[in-house]
Amino acid sequence: MTGNNISRRRALLLTTIALPSFWASHARPSFAAKLRPDDAYASLVKARQELQVASDRYLPKKDWEGLRTYLTDEAVNMNNYDVSAQALLESKRLDAESKKDIGTIRRYGVGADVIIMYGGLKNEVDEGNESVSYAEVGLLTTIALPSFWASHAGASFAAKLRPDDAYASLVKARQELQIANDTFLQKKDWEGLRTYLTDEAVNMNNYDVSAQALLESKRLDAESKKDIGTIRRYGVGADVIIMYGGLKNEVDEGNESVSYAEVGKFLRGASQSLEEVLAICRSNGFN
């Protein structure tokens, strides 16, 4: 990657996040005030679906032109995220704590993270960028909605999972990450690692369900749940999802230049974050 491209990316992203209040001040409150809260929420749900389409349809093919066009012309709900979020913040449907978690014009929150990551995604595939990074696009798509890791958890299934079984699954997931490190990373066996993460890392791939089962149980105290994270608040649980998503994106068969350093970084990040989750569980009596 040339120095010019690095500087350009940095400048574009810094421009996006230079004013922490951007995401709220950009929200056109006069329009947001006319949007019903239920319609605003429905728009955010569709926005999440649009990000999934972007990930499934364009990322594997490295179709940057198609992705650029999609994000500009078809991701209507995602491009109006600011209006929908502002409508919810101005409504009486959210309590004060929830509004604080999402963020206001005076305070950062996960809503600002949505804007920053989505801005980074659009900057990465901008037509002026001559060397789009597959790994960067994959990671930005994964974390553009910080609430993904919880909302994707399949609550109906999580509710049926006993807390002790959920904890045991996370312990096995930690072991699976260790196997990935010891067996595949050291040999730079990317094809083997890709297959393992897809077919054999069963517990790690079901992390979201296990975590959600613990969060919905009465075995964790309120502070512990906050530390792990909920659908409204970042926590170390979100870091697990982000790092593991980055790992799978890095070794995806569409990435022709897998980086040993990046794979190691994502593996360590996922392992360390998962260990923090397990430590929180142990402090609540799990063993």
N, C-alpha and C positions, 0 to 999 in steps of 0.2 A: 504494500500500500504506500503511495507516495506521501511525502510530507504535506503537499498541498491538500490532498484528500483528507488527511487527518485533521489539518487545521480547519478545513471547510466543515467537516462533521462537528468538530468541537464548537465552532462559531454558531452553527445552526442550532445545536442542542442548547447552548448557553443562551441563545436568543429566546428559545422556547421557555426556559425556566428562569430567566433573569428576574421576572417579577412573580413571586410566589402567588400573588393574587390574580395572576392572568386568567386562570381557569374560571374564576368567579366573575371578575370584572368583564370578561368577554361574553358573559352569559345572556346579554340582551334581556335584562330583567322585565322590560315591558312585555316582551313576548312570553317569557317564562311564567309571568303572573297569570297568563291566560290558559296555561296548560294544566289540565287536571292531574293531580298526583298519580292516579291509576294509569293514565296515559303516559306520564313521564316514566313510571316504572316499567311499563310495557315496552317503551322505547329502549330502555337500558337492557332489557332482556334480549331484544332484537339486536342491539349493538354487540352483545356478547356472541350471538350467533354469527354476526358478520365477521368478527375476528376469527371464529372457528372456520368459516368458509375461506377466509384469507389464508389461514394456516394449512388447511387440507387441500385446497385447489391450486394454490400458486407456489407455496413454499417448496413442496417436494420436486416440482418441475423447474425450480429456479426461474420462474416466469416473472421477472421483475417488472417488465412493461405491463403485463396483465395485472399484476398486483397493484402497481402504481395507478392504473386506470380504475381498478376496482375501488381502491381507497378514496380516489377523488370523486368518482361518479356514482358508485353504487352503495357505499357504506354510509347510507343516509343517516341512520340512527347514531352510528358512532361519531360522525362528523357533527352531530347536534347534541353530543353528550353534555356539553356545558349548559345548554338550555334545559335539558331534562333534569340534570342535577340541581340546577338553581331552582326549578319549579318545586322539587322535593324539599329543598332547604327552606323555601318560603312558605311551605304548607304547614299545617298543624298535625300532619300524620306522623312526623318523626319527633321523638323526644329530644331533649336538649343534648343528652350524651351522644345520641346517634348523629346529630348534626355536627357535633364537635369532631366525631370520628371521621365523618366524610370531609369536613372542612368548611370554612367560611372564607369570606374575603380577607379576614384578618388572621386566620389560622390555617396552617397546613393540615392536610388530612389525606386519606387514601384517594380522595377525589383529585387532588393535585397530582398524585402519582399516575393516575389514569391519563391525564393530559400530558404529562412529561413523557411517559413511555409511548403513548400513541404518537406524540410529536416526534420522538426519536425514530419510531418505525417509519413514518412518512419521510423524515429526513434521510434515512438510510436508503430508501428506494427512489429518492428524488432523481429525476433524469440528469441532473448535473453531477451525480455521483458515478464515476466511471468504474468503481470497483466495489459493488455491493457485496456485503459479507453475508453468506448464508447463515452462519452461526448467529450473527447479530440480529438478523431478521427473525430467526427462529426464537431467540431469547426474548426479544422485544414483544413478539406476538404472544408468547407464553405469559408474560407478566403485565401486559397492558391493562388488564383488569385485576387488581390485587385481590379482589374478592373471589376470583375464579376457584382457588384451591378449596374454599369452603362450599361455595355454591354448587360445585361440581361433585360434591361428596355423595350424592345419592342418599339423601336423608332417610328415605323409606327403608333402605337396606341397612343403613347404619343403626337405625332404631332397633333392629332385630339382633344386633351383635352385642354379646355380653362384654362389659368393660374389661374383664380379665382376658377374654379372647382377643379383644382389640389390642390390648397392651402386648400380649404374646406375639401378635402379628407384627407389631412395630419392632420388637426384639429380633424377630427373624428377618425383618427388612434390613435392620442394621447389619446382620450377618451376611445378607445378600450383597450389600455394598462392599463389605470386606472381601468377599469372594471375587467380586468384580475387580477390585484393586489388585489382589494377590495373583489371580489367575490370568487376567486379560491385560491390564494396564502395563504390567512389567514387560510383557512380551509384545506390546503394541499390536495385540490381536484385535483389531477393531471389528472385524466381521464376527469373531467369536463373542465379543462384548455386546455387539448389536443384537445378536441372536439371544444371548443370555438375558439382556434387559427386556427383550420383547416376550420371550417364552418362559423363562425360568424364575425371574425375579417377581414371583407372584405376590408376595407380601408388600414389596416396595411399590408395585404398581397399584396396589389397593390401599396405599397410605391414606388417601383422602377419606375413605370410608372408615378406616380404623380410627383416625383422628377425630372424625365427626362423632363417632360412637362414644369416644371418651368425653368430648365436649358436651354431649347431650346427657351424659350420666351425672349422677350425684357424687361420684367418687373423687372428683376434682373440686377444690375450692375455687371461689370466684377469681382470686388473684392468679391462680395457676391457669385458669381458662383464658384470662386476659393475656398472660405471658405466651401461651401457645398460639392464641389468636382465634378470632371468630370471624364471621362473614363481614363484620363491620370494622374490624381492627386488625392491623398487621401484628404478627408475632413470629416466633421462631418456626412455627408450622408453615407459614408462608415461605420462609427461607428454604425449607425442605423441598417444597414444590418447585420453587424457582431454580434451585441448584440441580435438582434431578431432571427437570425439564431441559435445562441447559446441557446437561450430560447427554441426554438422549438426542437432542438436536445436533450436538457436536459429532456424534458417531453415526448419525443418520446416513444411509447409503447415498443420499443426494449430495453429501459433503465430500468432495474429492480430495480435500487436503485437511484431514483430521489432525488436530494439534495435540501432541502428547501433553504439553503443559496445560492446555485448556481442559482436557479430559481429567487430568489429575486435580486441577483446581475445582472443577465441578464435583468430582467424587468426594474430595475432602470437605467441600462446603456442605454437600448433602449429608455426609456422615456426621460432621460436627453438629449441624443443626438438629439432626435426628437424635443425636446423643443428648442434646439439651432438652428435647421433648421428653425423652425417656427419664432424664434426671428429674424433671418436674413431676412426672408420674410417680417415680420412686419416692419423692418427698411427700406424696399423698398416700403412701402405703402399698403401692404396687411393688411386686418383686418377682 
